Amino acid sequence: MKFSIVIERSEDGWYVGQLEEVPSAISQGKTIEECKANVLDALLEIFDANRELCLVARRR
C-alpha cells in the first residue's frame, strides 16, 4: 500500500509531515528522514487503535 506524504519545514526548522490519505497521521522530525519515520509510527498507532476498537466492538 502506498501513501502520499506532504512535508513542510516549519518556522522553527522542524519538518512536519502528514499523510494525504490519513490526515490524522501527522508528526514532525528534525530531518526529513526522521519526519517520515515518525509519520509512519503515527500511522501504525492509528491502525493499532482501530484494531483495538474493532475487538472491543465484537465483544459486545
Contacts in CASP RR format, 6 or more apart in sequence:
PFRMAT RR
TARGET T0000
AUTHOR 0000-0000-0000
METHOD contacts of the structure
MODEL  1
MKFSIVIERSEDGWYVGQLEEVPSAISQGKTIEECKANVLDALLEIFDAN
RELCLVARRR
3 19 0 8 1.000
3 20 0 8 1.000
3 21 0 8 1.000
3 22 0 8 1.000
3 25 0 8 1.000
3 43 0 8 1.000
4 19 0 8 1.000
4 20 0 8 1.000
4 21 0 8 1.000
5 17 0 8 1.000
5 18 0 8 1.000
5 19 0 8 1.000
5 20 0 8 1.000
5 36 0 8 1.000
5 39 0 8 1.000
6 17 0 8 1.000
6 18 0 8 1.000
6 19 0 8 1.000
6 20 0 8 1.000
7 15 0 8 1.000
7 16 0 8 1.000
7 17 0 8 1.000
7 32 0 8 1.000
7 35 0 8 1.000
7 36 0 8 1.000
8 15 0 8 1.000
8 16 0 8 1.000
8 17 0 8 1.000
9 15 0 8 1.000
9 16 0 8 1.000
10 16 0 8 1.000
10 28 0 8 1.000
14 28 0 8 1.000
14 29 0 8 1.000
14 30 0 8 1.000
14 35 0 8 1.000
15 28 0 8 1.000
15 29 0 8 1.000
15 30 0 8 1.000
15 31 0 8 1.000
15 32 0 8 1.000
15 34 0 8 1.000
15 35 0 8 1.000
16 26 0 8 1.000
16 27 0 8 1.000
16 28 0 8 1.000
16 29 0 8 1.000
16 35 0 8 1.000
17 26 0 8 1.000
17 27 0 8 1.000
17 28 0 8 1.000
17 35 0 8 1.000
17 36 0 8 1.000
17 39 0 8 1.000
18 25 0 8 1.000
18 26 0 8 1.000
18 39 0 8 1.000
19 25 0 8 1.000
19 26 0 8 1.000
19 39 0 8 1.000
19 43 0 8 1.000
22 43 0 8 1.000
22 46 0 8 1.000
24 42 0 8 1.000
24 46 0 8 1.000
25 39 0 8 1.000
25 42 0 8 1.000
25 43 0 8 1.000
25 46 0 8 1.000
26 39 0 8 1.000
26 42 0 8 1.000
27 35 0 8 1.000
27 38 0 8 1.000
27 39 0 8 1.000
27 41 0 8 1.000
27 42 0 8 1.000
28 35 0 8 1.000
28 38 0 8 1.000
29 35 0 8 1.000
29 38 0 8 1.000
END
